[in-house]
């Protein structure tokens, strides 16, 4: 007995990724915002040890950006896992991995 392809599987048996992002366009917007925020983290280089307040603000900002990055990454990987032959979602995974490397 052959396994059904993903498009033959009922939607109620698939992940509801709309709880993570409404659609790919919303994912792309968040991806771009996170990419910008990662670049903005450079302002903390060499400044975290100046004061306790600087350390607190830096760590808080880094953790916030990282949480958003994780959401971007999870959506991309789960979308790709639904159908590992879907090159669009493989591309999103590659973009998310690249962003994680920048972090």
PyMOL commands that set and color helices and strands:
alter all, ss='L'
color gray80, all
select helices_A, chain A and resi 6-8+11-13+17-19+24-44+52-82+87-102
alter helices_A, ss='H'
color red, helices_A
deselect
rebuild
show_as cartoon
